[in-house]
């Protein structure tokens, strides 16, 4: 993985010192909260309902054990003993004291981490495939390209005050594990007929108040011109994006209003101009970065044999362990979704345990996923049983990856000052309702996602089943959406009808799954059955009681 050079470290250390001075002035009353707000947001510090929340950047979700251990230590020292892993492959701490924030940033800087650009109208953390460099279906490792994008976008003076926040994802396989088409810019590394690698740019996707799937804007851009093309995309947006209305300020609105063809024309024009300026990083820099992402020293004699005589272990392997490109190795998914738990939360001890496992068994590397789980990317199959035993002892062995129990949920009204409704209790009730793992496996792949407001931090638009919490005259109300998907066949969920209270939405989810079980044909996921039979059978079952009483 990438390691800071002296310039990276100097920039991060300077930011820590700068922010320490800003906090001291705020605590002394020398600056007001209004004056302090843009300064703290530049460093990932939010003021939530009950306390400050700090969002820490984890570039393209990649960590080493030293960094992961520091995240656990910060949870113990400065928070309430846990952290919350997010849908942007970051981690958040929900109970931060303002006076401690500079010390946290200093601790992070000591392990090559920071909280820069995790908030504000700038380019946020670039996300990627959590299986990068390990997946058998990968064309090319996207991490060096993600790192190049990180270096280009950090402190970029032209894009520090965009019309609205900006999110980029990059993948290197046909399988989209990063919800790439639902980003402001999604980049897919592809091969042409000549076997050459290129970048396919999708621009103008997003969720939130107006969800949209990004169209293709650049079909095949040379990797050595990727940064220039991204620069062109952002320059057009920065020039014409709405600043008079924050609800219409995202790039998806611009692309939609002027049309993909006109936006593409303007990008190509700007791109041609940028190429004359020589702004692209030299090819040697991309090669330097690639040097940090060499394949680990795999054991060529590692065995593919597994003893699956323990049925619980066998179940976990079947559900949570993914194929690796290297014989004798596997990709381990650690679920942070125990039955009745808070999706994405991990205690300090659990975080440190995962760090230890990475150091001992995964070439000192971990990944945070956009589904709020953790990955050990390079594990010998011979070590799987020992890893599973340790995870099981720590409450981290839930065998529910991609099942209904693997819920994505934002913090909601329990923490967030923007939320309209609570997400966590709904997630917990659904998790308990479907606690039986046999029942979950019978339902098969079923992505359930919950957001506590229209900002869609829980990605509810992309859930096979999505839930959106809204405020109905001061009462929490939950809308049910069906048919969303975030992969190569990206689609947006459709609202079923009137919303429900907290218990009613759990019942509605169960009724939807009953329709699926009754209607599916062999091999169909929930979303496949929905696409085939449409909304009507689901709506009829979900609202049957209300209709009968009407």
PATORNU-116625 format. One record per atom (N, C-alpha, C): residue in three letters; y, z, x. Coordinates in steps of 0.1 Angstrom, whole numbers, plus 5000, padded with zeros to 4 digits. Layout:
<recs>
ALAYZX
...
</recs>
This chain:
<recs>
UNK498850005008
UNK500050005000
UNK501250005009
UNK502449965003
UNK503649955010
UNK504150085016
UNK504750085028
UNK505250205034
UNK506750185037
UNK507550285035
UNK508950275037
UNK509250245052
UNK510250155055
UNK510750145068
UNK511950235069
UNK512650225081
UNK513850325082
UNK514950295073
UNK515050165068
UNK516150135059
UNK515850195045
UNK514550175040
UNK514150235028
UNK514450385028
UNK513950455038
UNK514150595039
UNK515550645039
UNK516350565047
UNK517850605048
UNK518550585035
UNK518150485027
UNK518850465014
UNK518450575004
UNK517150615004
UNK516750714995
UNK517350854999
UNK517350885012
UNK517951015016
UNK519451015013
UNK520150905015
UNK521550905012
UNK521850924997
UNK520950874989
UNK521050894974
UNK520851034970
UNK519951104977
UNK519651244974
UNK520951324978
UNK521551304989
UNK522651374993
UNK523851354984
UNK524051224980
UNK525051194970
UNK524951264957
UNK523651264952
UNK523451324939
UNK523551474940
UNK523251534951
UNK523351684953
UNK524851714951
UNK525751644957
UNK527151664956
UNK527651644942
UNK527151554935
UNK527451524921
UNK527051644912
UNK525851694914
UNK525351804906
UNK526151934909
UNK526451954921
UNK527252074925
UNK528652064918
UNK529251944918
UNK530551934911
UNK530451954896
UNK529251904890
UNK529051924876
UNK528852074872
UNK528052144880
UNK527852284878
UNK529052374880
UNK529952324889
UNK531252394891
UNK532252364881
UNK531952264872
UNK532952234862
UNK534052134866
UNK533852074878
UNK534851984884
UNK534751844877
UNK533651814871
UNK533451694863
UNK532851724850
UNK533251644840
UNK532751674826
UNK531351614824
UNK530651644813
UNK529351584810
UNK529551434808
UNK530651384802
UNK530851244800
UNK530951174814
UNK531651234823
UNK531751184837
UNK530451184845
UNK529651294842
UNK528451314849
UNK527351224844
UNK527351184831
UNK526251114825
UNK525850994832
UNK526750894835
UNK526350774842
UNK525750804856
UNK526250914862
UNK525750944875
UNK524350994875
UNK524051084865
UNK522651134864
UNK521651024860
UNK522150944851
UNK521250834846
UNK520850744857
UNK521750724867
UNK521350634878
UNK520250694886
UNK520050824884
UNK518950894892
UNK517850944883
UNK517750874871
UNK516650904862
UNK516651034855
UNK517751104854
UNK517851234848
UNK518551224834
UNK517751254824
UNK518151244810
UNK518451384805
UNK519351394795
UNK519451524788
UNK518751504774
UNK517651574772
UNK516851554760
UNK517151664750
UNK516251684741
UNK516551784730
UNK516651924735
UNK515751964745
UNK515652104749
UNK516052124763
UNK515952024772
UNK516252044786
UNK516451904792
UNK516651904805
UNK516751774812
UNK515351724814
UNK515251584814
UNK514051524817
UNK514251424829
UNK513351434839
UNK513451354851
UNK512351244850
UNK512751124852
UNK511751014852
UNK511650964867
UNK510450974872
UNK510250934886
UNK509650794887
UNK510150714896
UNK509650574897
UNK508250574905
UNK507350494899
UNK506050474906
UNK505950314907
UNK506550254918
UNK506550104918
UNK505150044916
UNK505149954906
UNK503949884901
UNK502749974900
UNK503050104897
UNK502050204894
UNK501150254906
UNK501550224918
UNK500650254929
UNK501150374937
UNK500150464939
UNK500450594946
UNK499350614957
UNK499750694967
UNK498650754976
UNK498450894972
UNK497550964979
UNK497151094975
UNK498351194978
UNK499051174989
UNK500151264993
UNK501251254982
UNK501551134977
UNK502551124966
UNK502051194953
UNK500751164950
UNK500251224938
UNK500251374939
UNK499851424950
UNK499851574952
UNK501251624950
UNK502251564956
UNK503651604954
UNK504051604939
UNK503551514931
UNK503851514917
UNK503251634910
UNK502051674915
UNK501451794909
UNK502251924914
UNK502651924926
UNK503452034931
UNK504852054924
UNK505451934921
UNK506751934914
UNK506551994900
UNK505451954894
UNK505152004880
UNK505052154880
UNK504352214890
UNK504252354892
UNK505552424895
UNK506252374904
UNK507452434910
UNK508652424901
UNK508852314894
UNK510052284887
UNK509952264872
UNK508752244868
UNK508552224853
UNK507652334848
UNK506852294838
UNK505952394831
UNK504452374834
UNK504252314846
UNK502852294851
UNK502152174846
UNK502952074842
UNK502351944838
UNK503351834840
UNK502851704840
UNK503751584840
UNK503251494829
UNK504051404825
UNK503751304815
UNK503851164821
UNK502651094821
UNK502650954826
UNK503050864815
UNK503850764818
UNK504550684808
UNK503950534808
UNK504450464798
UNK504050324796
UNK504750224806
UNK505550274815
UNK506050194826
UNK505450234839
UNK504350294839
UNK503550334851
UNK504350444859
UNK505250514852
UNK506050624859
UNK505450754855
UNK506150864859
UNK505850994854
UNK507151064850
UNK507151144840
UNK508351224835
UNK508051374835
UNK509051444838
UNK509051594837
UNK510051634826
UNK509551714817
UNK510351734805
UNK511151864805
UNK511051954815
UNK511652084814
UNK512452104827
UNK513252024831
UNK513952034844
UNK515352104843
UNK515552194852
UNK516852264853
UNK517752174862
UNK519052164857
UNK519952074864
UNK520052114879
UNK520152244882
UNK520352284896
UNK519252254905
UNK518052224899
UNK516852194906
UNK516752044909
UNK517451964902
UNK517251814903
UNK517351764917
UNK518451794924
UNK518551744938
UNK517351784947
UNK516851904945
UNK515751954953
UNK514451874950
UNK514351834937
UNK513151754933
UNK513251614940
UNK514451554939
UNK514651424946
UNK514451434961
UNK514851544967
UNK514551564981
UNK513051574984
UNK512351644976
UNK510851654977
UNK510251514975
UNK510751444966
UNK510151304964
UNK510451214976
UNK511651224981
UNK512051144992
UNK511151175005
UNK510651295005
UNK509751325017
UNK508451255016
UNK508051205005
UNK506851125004
UNK507050984999
UNK508250935002
UNK508650794999
UNK508650764984
UNK509250854977
UNK509450824962
UNK510850864958
UNK511250814946
UNK512550844941
UNK512650824926
UNK513750844920
UNK513950824906
UNK515050714903
UNK515350634913
UNK516450544912
UNK516050424902
UNK517050394894
UNK516850284884
UNK515750304874
UNK515450424871
UNK514550454860
UNK515250474847
UNK516550454848
UNK517350454836
UNK518550364838
UNK519350344828
UNK520550264829
UNK520350114826
UNK521450044825
UNK521349894822
UNK521249814835
UNK520049834841
UNK519749774853
UNK518249724853
UNK517749664864
UNK516349634865
UNK515549754867
UNK514649784858
UNK513849904858
UNK512649884867
UNK511749984867
UNK510549974876
UNK509649844872
UNK509449764882
UNK508549644880
UNK507149694878
UNK506449654868
UNK505049694865
UNK504149584868
UNK502849614869
UNK501849524873
UNK500449564867
UNK499449484871
UNK498049504867
UNK497549624875
UNK497049724867
UNK496549844874
UNK495249814882
UNK494649704880
UNK493449664887
UNK493749564899
UNK495049554902
UNK495449454912
UNK494749484926
UNK494249374932
UNK493549394945
UNK492149434943
UNK491649464931
UNK490249504929
UNK489549424919
UNK490249374909
UNK489549304898
UNK488849184902
UNK487649164896
UNK486749044899
UNK487448914894
UNK488248924884
UNK488848804878
UNK490148764883
UNK490548834894
UNK491948814900
UNK492048684908
UNK493048604905
UNK493348484913
UNK493948524927
UNK494948614926
UNK495748654937
UNK496248794934
UNK496348874945
UNK496949014943
UNK498449004940
UNK498849054929
UNK500249044926
UNK501149154932
UNK500549254939
UNK501349364944
UNK502349324955
UNK502049234964
UNK503049194974
UNK504249134967
UNK504049054957
UNK505148994949
UNK505949094941
UNK505249194936
UNK505849304929
UNK506749384939
UNK506249404951
UNK507049474961
UNK508249394965
UNK508149264966
UNK509249184969
UNK510349194958
UNK509849194946
UNK510749204935
UNK511449344935
UNK510749444939
UNK511349584939
UNK512449584949
UNK512149524961
UNK513249524972
UNK514449444968
UNK514149334961
UNK515349254957
UNK516149324946
UNK515449394937
UNK516149444925
UNK516849574927
UNK516349654937
UNK516949784940
UNK518349774946
UNK519249844939
UNK520649834943
UNK521249694943
UNK520749604935
UNK521249474934
UNK522649484928
UNK523749454935
UNK525049474930
UNK525449394918
UNK524949274917
UNK525249184905
UNK524549234892
UNK523449304894
UNK522649334882
UNK522649494880
UNK523649554885
UNK523649704883
UNK524249744869
UNK524949654863
UNK525549684850
UNK525249564841
UNK524049544837
UNK523649434828
UNK524049474814
UNK523949374805
UNK524249404791
UNK523249514785
UNK522049514791
UNK521049614786
UNK520049634797
UNK519149734795
UNK518049754805
UNK517249634806
UNK516549614817
UNK515749494820
UNK514449534827
UNK513349474821
UNK512049504826
UNK511249384830
UNK510549394841
UNK509749284847
UNK508349334849
UNK507349244846
UNK505949264849
UNK505349144856
UNK504449164865
UNK503849054872
UNK502349074873
UNK501548974870
UNK500048984870
UNK499548864879
UNK498248884883
UNK497648784891
UNK496248734886
UNK496048744873
UNK494748704867
UNK495048644853
UNK494048584848
UNK494148524834
UNK494148644824
UNK493448754828
UNK493448874819
UNK494848944821
UNK495548964810
UNK496849034810
UNK496649174807
UNK496649264818
UNK496549404816
UNK497849474817
UNK498949404816
UNK500349454818
UNK501249424807
UNK500749374795
UNK501649334784
UNK502749244789
UNK502449144797
UNK503349064805
UNK504348984795
UNK503848934784
UNK504648854775
UNK505548934767
UNK505549064768
UNK506349154760
UNK507449214769
UNK507749154780
UNK508749194789
UNK509949104789
UNK511049154795
UNK512249064796
UNK511848944805
UNK511248974816
UNK510548864824
UNK509148904827
UNK508248814823
UNK506848834827
UNK506448714837
UNK505848754848
UNK505448654858
UNK503948654859
UNK503348534858
UNK501848524860
UNK501648434872
UNK500948484881
UNK500548404893
UNK499348314889
UNK499548184890
UNK498548084886
UNK498247984897
UNK497247904895
UNK496847794904
UNK496947664897
UNK497547564904
UNK497547424899
UNK496247354902
UNK496247224898
UNK495047144901
UNK494747124916
UNK495747144924
UNK495647124938
UNK495247254945
UNK495047364937
UNK494647494943
UNK495847574948
UNK497047524946
UNK498247594951
UNK498647714941
UNK499147824947
UNK499647934939
UNK501047914935
UNK501347944922
UNK502647934917
UNK502948044907
UNK504248054903
UNK504648164894
UNK505048094880
UNK504348144870
UNK504748104856
UNK505648214850
UNK506848174847
UNK507848264842
UNK507848264827
UNK507648384821
UNK507848404806
UNK509148484805
UNK510048444797
UNK511348514797
UNK511748534782
UNK512248654779
UNK512748684765
UNK511748754756
UNK510848824762
UNK509948914754
UNK510449054753
UNK509849124744
UNK510249264743
UNK509849324729
UNK509949454729
UNK509649524716
UNK510949584710
UNK510949704706
UNK512149764701
UNK512449714687
UNK513749714684
UNK514249684670
UNK513849544666
UNK513849444676
UNK513549304673
UNK512549254682
UNK511249284679
UNK510149244688
UNK510049094689
UNK509749044702
UNK509648904704
UNK508648884715
UNK507848774714
UNK506948724725
UNK507648624734
UNK507648644747
UNK508448554756
UNK507848414756
UNK508648314756
UNK508248174758
UNK508148144773
UNK507448044776
UNK507447994790
UNK508747924793
UNK509447974804
UNK510647914808
UNK510447824821
UNK509747884830
UNK509447814843
UNK507947804844
UNK507347684844
UNK505847664843
UNK505247694857
UNK505847644868
UNK505147654881
UNK506247664892
UNK506647784895
UNK507647804905
UNK507047844918
UNK507447794929
UNK506847834942
UNK507047984945
UNK506048054950
UNK506248194953
UNK507348214962
UNK507648124971
UNK508748144980
UNK510148124974
UNK510148074961
UNK511348064953
UNK511348154941
UNK510448244941
UNK510248344929
UNK511548424927
UNK512048474938
UNK513248564937
UNK514448484933
UNK514648364938
UNK515748284934
UNK515648244919
UNK514448214914
UNK514348184900
UNK514548304891
UNK514048424895
UNK514448544888
UNK515948574888
UNK516548544899
UNK517948564901
UNK518748464891
UNK518248344889
UNK518848254880
UNK518648304866
UNK517448344862
UNK517248404849
UNK518148514845
UNK518348604855
UNK519248714853
UNK520748674852
UNK521148584861
UNK522548544861
UNK522948484847
UNK522048394842
UNK522448344829
UNK522548454818
UNK521648544819
UNK521648664809
UNK522848744812
UNK523248774824
UNK524348864827
UNK525648794823
UNK525648664823
UNK526848584819
UNK527048574804
UNK525948564797
UNK526048534782
UNK525448644773
UNK524748744779
UNK524148844771
UNK525248924763
UNK524848964751
UNK525849034742
UNK526149174748
UNK527449204749
UNK527849344753
UNK528649414742
UNK528749344731
UNK529549404720
UNK528649474710
UNK527349464711
UNK526349524702
UNK525149554710
UNK524849684712
UNK523649714720
UNK522349684714
UNK522349664701
UNK521149624694
UNK520849474695
UNK521849404700
UNK521649254703
UNK521849224717
UNK521749314726
UNK522149294740
UNK520949254749
UNK519749264745
UNK518549234753
UNK518449084755
UNK517849044766
UNK517748894769
UNK516948824758
UNK516048894751
UNK515248824741
UNK516248764730
UNK517348834727
UNK518248794717
UNK518948664722
UNK519348664734
UNK520048544740
UNK519148424739
UNK517848444744
UNK516948334744
UNK516648284730
UNK516548374721
UNK516348334707
UNK517548264701
UNK518748314703
UNK519948254697
UNK520248114702
UNK520148094716
UNK520547964721
UNK519247874722
UNK518147934720
UNK516847854721
UNK516247844735
UNK514947844736
UNK514247844749
UNK514647724757
UNK514847604750
UNK515147484758
UNK516547494764
UNK517547544757
UNK518847554762
UNK518847664773
UNK518247774771
UNK518147874781
UNK517547824794
UNK516447744792
UNK515747684804
UNK516647594811
UNK517447514804
UNK518347414810
UNK519347494819
UNK519847604813
UNK520847674821
UNK520247744833
UNK519047794831
UNK518347854843
UNK518147754854
UNK517647634850
UNK517347534860
UNK518647494867
UNK519747484860
UNK521047454866
UNK521447564876
UNK521347684872
UNK521647794881
UNK520747804893
UNK519447784890
UNK518447784901
UNK518747684912
UNK519147564907
UNK519447454917
UNK520647494926
UNK521647564919
UNK522747614927
UNK522347724937
UNK521547814932
UNK521147924941
UNK520347874953
UNK519547774951
UNK518747714962
UNK519647664973
UNK520947624970
UNK521847574980
UNK522447684988
UNK522347804983
UNK523047924989
UNK522047994999
UNK520747964998
UNK519848025008
UNK519648175005
UNK519548214993
UNK519448354990
UNK517948404990
UNK517048314990
UNK515648354990
UNK515248425003
UNK514548535001
UNK514048605013
UNK513148515022
UNK513248525035
UNK512448435043
UNK510948455041
UNK510248345043
UNK508748355041
UNK508148465049
UNK508648495061
UNK508148595070
UNK508148735063
UNK509148755054
UNK509248885048
UNK508148905038
UNK507748795030
UNK506648805021
UNK505348835029
UNK505248765040
UNK504048785048
UNK503948925054
UNK505148975058
UNK505149115063
UNK504749215052
UNK505249195040
UNK504849275028
UNK503349265026
UNK502849145026
UNK501349125023
UNK500549205033
UNK501049225045
UNK500349305055
UNK500049445051
UNK500749495041
UNK500549635036
UNK499449635025
UNK499049525021
UNK498149515010
UNK496849445014
UNK496449465026
UNK495149405031
UNK494049485023
UNK492949415021
UNK491749485015
UNK491349595024
UNK490949715017
UNK490449825025
UNK489149795033
UNK488749885041
UNK487549865049
UNK486249895041
UNK485949795032
UNK484749815024
UNK483449825032
UNK482549895028
UNK481249905033
UNK480349785028
UNK480049695037
UNK479349575032
UNK477949605028
UNK477449725032
UNK476149765028
UNK476049855016
UNK477249875009
UNK477249964998
UNK476349914987
UNK475550014981
UNK474549974971
UNK475149954957
UNK474549854950
UNK474949834936
UNK474149924926
UNK473149994932
UNK472250074923
UNK472950194918
UNK472650234905
UNK473150344899
UNK472050424891
UNK472050554893
UNK471150634885
UNK471850674872
UNK471350624861
UNK472050644848
UNK471150734839
UNK470350814846
UNK469450904838
UNK470151014830
UNK471351054835
UNK472151144827
UNK472951064816
UNK472651094804
UNK473151004793
UNK474751024792
UNK475251134794
UNK476751154794
UNK477451074805
UNK476851074817
UNK477350994828
UNK477250844825
UNK476050804819
UNK475850664816
UNK476850614806
UNK477250704796
UNK478250664786
UNK479550644793
UNK479950734802
UNK481250724809
UNK481350604817
UNK480250574824
UNK480150454833
UNK480350324824
UNK479650324813
UNK479750204804
UNK481150184798
UNK481850294796
UNK483150284789
UNK484350284798
UNK484250364809
UNK485450384818
UNK485450314831
UNK484250264835
UNK484150204848
UNK484150054847
UNK484949984855
UNK485149844854
UNK484649774867
UNK484249644865
UNK483649564876
UNK484649544887
UNK484249554900
UNK485049534912
UNK484649404918
UNK485649344925
UNK485349214932
UNK484349234944
UNK484249364949
UNK483449394961
UNK482049444956
UNK480949384960
UNK479649444957
UNK479549584962
UNK478949674953
UNK478749814957
UNK479849904953
UNK480949844948
UNK482149924944
UNK482449904929
UNK483349994924
UNK483749994910
UNK485150044909
UNK485750014898
UNK487050064894
UNK486950174884
UNK487450294887
UNK487250404878
UNK488550434870
UNK488450434857
UNK489550464848
UNK489450614844
UNK490450694847
UNK490450834843
UNK491350844831
UNK490750884820
UNK491450894807
UNK492251024807
UNK493551014803
UNK494351124801
UNK494451154786
UNK493451124778
UNK493451134764
UNK492251214759
UNK492151344763
UNK491051424757
UNK491251444742
UNK490151474735
UNK490251494721
UNK491251604717
UNK492251564709
UNK493251664705
UNK494351684715
UNK494351614726
UNK495351634737
UNK496551544735
UNK497551564744
UNK498751484743
UNK498651364752
UNK498651244747
UNK498451124755
UNK499351114767
UNK498751104779
UNK499551084791
UNK499851204799
UNK499651324793
UNK499851454800
UNK498751484809
UNK499151544821
UNK498151594830
UNK498751724836
UNK497951824838
UNK498351944844
UNK498551924859
UNK499252024866
UNK499452014880
UNK498052014887
UNK497152094883
UNK495852104889
UNK495051974887
UNK495151914875
UNK494551784873
UNK495151674882
UNK496451674883
UNK497051574892
UNK496651594906
UNK496551714911
UNK496051744925
UNK494651704927
UNK493851734917
UNK492351694917
UNK492251534919
UNK493051464911
UNK492951314911
UNK493451274925
UNK494451344931
UNK494851304945
UNK493751324955
UNK492951444953
UNK491851464962
UNK490751364961
UNK490451324948
UNK489451224946
UNK489851084952
UNK491151054952
UNK491550934958
UNK491450934973
UNK491751044979
UNK491751054993
UNK490251054998
UNK489351114990
UNK487951124995
UNK487150994991
UNK487550934980
UNK486650834974
UNK487250694972
UNK488650684973
UNK489250554969
UNK490250504979
UNK489950524992
UNK490850475002
UNK492250515001
UNK492350644996
UNK493650704995
UNK494650634985
UNK494150584974
UNK494950504965
UNK494650534950
UNK495750544942
UNK495650564928
UNK496550464921
UNK496350444908
UNK497250364900
UNK497550434887
UNK498750424883
UNK499150464869
UNK499050344860
UNK498550354848
UNK498450234839
UNK499450244829
UNK499850124823
UNK500850134812
UNK500250194799
UNK498950214799
UNK498250284788
UNK498250434790
UNK498950484800
UNK499050624803
UNK497750694808
UNK497050614816
UNK495850664823
UNK496050654838
UNK495050694845
UNK495050684860
UNK493750604864
UNK493950524875
UNK492850444880
UNK492650484895
UNK491350494898
UNK490950494912
UNK490350354915
UNK491050274923
UNK490750124923
UNK489550084931
UNK489150164941
UNK488150124951
UNK487150234953
UNK486150244944
UNK485150354945
UNK483750304948
UNK483050364957
UNK481650324959
UNK480850364947
UNK479950284943
UNK479150314931
UNK478250444934
UNK477950464946
UNK477150574950
UNK477950704948
UNK479250704948
UNK480050824946
UNK480450844931
UNK480050764922
UNK480550774908
UNK480050904902
UNK478850934904
UNK478251054897
UNK479051184902
UNK479251194915
UNK480051314920
UNK481451314914
UNK482051204914
UNK483451194908
UNK483451234893
UNK482451184886
UNK482351214872
UNK482151364870
UNK481351424877
UNK481151574876
UNK482451644878
UNK483251614888
UNK484451684891
UNK485451654880
UNK485551534875
UNK486451504864
UNK486051574851
UNK484751584849
UNK484251654837
UNK484651804837
UNK484451864849
UNK484852004850
UNK486352024848
UNK487151924851
UNK488651934849
UNK489151884836
UNK488251844827
UNK488651794814
UNK489251654814
UNK488751574824
UNK489351444826
UNK488251334825
UNK487151364818
UNK486051274817
UNK485851214803
UNK486851214795
UNK486751154782
UNK486351004784
UNK485250964777
UNK484750824779
UNK485250744767
UNK486650724767
UNK487250654755
UNK488150544759
UNK488050484771
UNK488950384775
UNK488850264765
UNK490050224760
UNK490250114750
UNK489650144737
UNK489250264734
UNK488750294721
UNK489850364713
UNK489650394700
UNK490750454692
UNK491250584697
UNK490350654705
UNK490850784711
UNK491750764722
UNK491850644728
UNK492650614739
UNK494050574735
UNK494750674728
UNK496050644721
UNK497150644731
UNK498050544729
UNK499350544736
UNK500350604726
UNK501150704732
UNK502150764723
UNK503350804732
UNK504550784726
UNK505750834733
UNK505950984730
UNK506851054737
UNK507051194735
UNK507551234721
UNK508251134715
UNK508751154701
UNK509751264700
UNK509851314688
UNK510851414684
UNK510651554690
UNK509451574696
UNK509251704702
UNK510051714715
UNK510551604721
UNK511351604733
UNK512551514732
UNK512351394727
UNK513351284729
UNK514551294719
UNK515751284724
UNK516951294715
UNK517151164707
UNK516451054710
UNK516650934703
UNK515550924692
UNK514551004692
UNK513450984682
UNK513851024668
UNK513150964659
UNK513350994644
UNK512151084639
UNK511051074646
UNK509851144641
UNK509051184653
UNK508151284650
UNK507251324661
UNK506051224662
UNK505651204675
UNK504551124678
UNK503351204682
UNK503551304689
UNK502451384695
UNK501551444684
UNK502051514674
UNK501151564664
UNK500251464657
UNK500851344654
UNK500151234648
UNK498951194657
UNK499351174670
UNK498251134679
UNK497151234680
UNK497551364680
UNK496451464680
UNK495651474668
UNK496251454656
UNK495451454644
UNK494551334643
UNK494951214647
UNK494151094648
UNK492951114658
UNK493351174669
UNK492251194679
UNK491251294674
UNK491651394667
UNK490651494661
UNK489851424650
UNK490451344642
UNK489851274631
UNK488651184636
UNK488951124647
UNK487951034653
UNK487351094666
UNK487151224666
UNK486651294678
UNK485251244682
UNK484451214672
UNK483051174675
UNK483051044683
UNK482551054696
UNK482550934705
UNK481650824700
UNK480550864693
UNK479650764687
UNK480450674677
UNK481250744669
UNK482050674659
UNK483150584666
UNK483750634676
UNK484650554684
UNK484050424690
UNK482850444695
UNK482150324701
UNK481650234691
UNK481350284679
UNK481050194668
UNK482150104664
UNK483350164664
UNK484550084661
UNK484949984673
UNK484450014685
UNK484749924696
UNK486149924701
UNK486549814708
UNK487949804713
UNK488949814702
UNK489749914702
UNK490749934692
UNK491950004698
UNK493049924700
UNK494249984706
UNK495150034696
UNK495350174696
UNK496250244687
UNK497450294694
UNK498650264690
UNK499850294697
UNK500950354687
UNK501650454692
UNK502550534683
UNK503850544689
UNK504950514682
UNK506350534686
UNK507050624676
UNK507950704682
UNK508650794673
UNK510050744669
UNK510350624673
UNK511550554668
UNK511450404671
UNK512450334667
UNK512450184668
UNK512550134682
UNK512850224692
UNK512950174706
UNK511550144711
UNK510450184705
UNK509150134707
UNK508550174721
UNK508950294726
UNK508350334739
UNK506850354738
UNK506350364726
UNK504850374724
UNK504250244722
UNK505050134722
UNK504449994721
UNK503749974708
UNK504250034697
UNK503550024684
UNK503449874679
UNK504349794683
UNK504249654679
UNK503049584684
UNK502549624696
UNK501449564703
UNK500149634700
UNK500049724691
UNK498849794688
UNK497949714678
UNK496649714680
UNK495849664669
UNK496149744656
UNK496349874658
UNK496949954648
UNK498150024654
UNK499350004648
UNK500550064653
UNK501150154643
UNK501850254648
UNK502450354639
UNK503950374644
UNK504850364635
UNK506250384638
UNK506850494630
UNK507350594636
UNK507950704630
UNK509450674626
UNK509850694614
UNK511250674610
UNK511750794602
UNK513050794600
UNK513650904592
UNK513950844578
UNK513350914568
UNK513650874554
UNK514350984547
UNK515650984548
UNK516551084541
UNK516251224547
UNK516051234560
UNK515851364566
UNK514351404567
UNK513451314562
UNK512051344562
UNK511351244571
UNK510451294580
UNK509651214588
UNK508751124580
UNK508750994583
UNK507950894576
UNK507350804586
UNK506050764583
UNK505350684593
UNK504950544587
UNK505450434593
UNK505050304589
UNK503750264597
UNK502850194590
UNK501650144596
UNK501749994598
UNK501349954610
UNK501349814614
UNK499949774618
UNK499549654615
UNK498249604619
UNK498349464625
UNK497449434635
UNK497349304640
UNK498149274653
UNK498649374659
UNK499349354672
UNK498349344684
UNK498749284695
UNK497949274706
UNK498749244718
UNK498349284730
UNK499249274742
UNK498649194753
UNK497549134751
UNK496849064762
UNK497248914762
UNK496348834766
UNK496548684767
UNK496848624753
UNK496248694743
UNK496448644729
UNK497548734722
UNK498648754729
UNK499648854724
UNK500148814710
UNK500248924702
UNK500748904688
UNK501449034685
UNK502249024674
UNK503049144670
UNK502449194656
UNK502449324655
UNK501849384643
UNK502749364631
UNK502149364619
UNK502749344606
UNK502749474599
UNK503849514593
UNK503949644585
UNK503149624572
UNK502249724569
UNK501449714557
UNK502149724544
UNK503149814544
UNK503949844532
UNK504649974533
UNK504750054523
UNK505550184523
UNK504850274533
UNK505750364539
UNK505250454549
UNK504550574543
UNK504150674552
UNK503350784548
UNK503850914555
UNK503451024550
UNK503751144557
UNK502751164568
UNK502851274575
UNK501951294587
UNK500451294584
UNK500051354574
UNK498651354570
UNK498251224564
UNK499151164556
UNK498851034550
UNK498650924559
UNK499350924571
UNK499250814580
UNK497850824587
UNK497350944589
UNK496050964595
UNK494950904585
UNK495150934572
UNK494250884562
UNK494250724562
UNK495550674563
UNK495650534562
UNK494950464574
UNK495050524586
UNK494350464598
UNK492850464595
UNK492350574589
UNK490950574587
UNK490550474577
UNK491350454566
UNK491050344556
UNK491050204563
UNK491950184572
UNK491950054578
UNK490750034587
UNK490250134593
UNK489050124601
UNK487850104592
UNK487850164581
UNK486750144571
UNK486649994567
UNK487749934564
UNK487849794560
UNK487249704572
UNK487649734584
UNK487249664595
UNK485649664596
UNK485149794595
UNK483649804597
UNK482949724586
UNK483549724574
UNK482849654563
UNK482949504564
UNK484049454570
UNK484349314570
UNK484049234584
UNK483849314594
UNK483749244607
UNK482449164608
UNK482449064617
UNK481248994621
UNK480949024635
UNK479748984640
UNK479349024654
UNK480348974664
UNK480749074673
UNK481549044684
UNK483049054681
UNK483449084669
UNK484849084665
UNK485449224669
UNK486649224675
UNK487449344676
UNK488149364663
UNK488749484662
UNK489549504650
UNK490649394648
UNK491349364658
UNK492449264657
UNK491849124653
UNK490649094658
UNK490048964654
UNK489748964639
UNK489149074634
UNK488849074620
UNK490149064611
UNK491149134616
UNK492449124609
UNK492948984608
UNK492848914619
UNK493348784620
UNK492548684611
UNK491348714610
UNK490448624601
UNK490648654586
UNK490648784582
UNK490748804568
UNK492148834562
UNK493048854572
UNK494448874567
UNK494749024562
UNK495949044558
UNK496449174555
UNK495849224541
UNK495649134532
UNK495349174518
UNK494249284516
UNK493049264522
UNK491949364521
UNK492349494526
UNK493049504537
UNK493549624543
UNK494549694534
UNK495549614529
UNK496549674521
UNK495949734508
UNK495049654502
UNK494349704490
UNK493649834492
UNK492949854503
UNK492249974505
UNK493250094509
UNK494250064517
UNK495150164521
UNK495950224510
UNK496350134501
UNK497250184490
UNK496450194476
UNK495150194477
UNK494350204464
UNK494650324456
UNK494850434462
UNK495050564454
UNK496450554447
UNK497450504455
UNK498750504450
UNK498850404438
UNK498150284439
UNK498050184428
UNK497450244416
UNK496350314418
UNK495650374407
UNK496450474400
UNK497250554407
UNK498050654401
UNK499350594395
UNK499650464398
UNK500850404394
UNK500850374380
</recs>
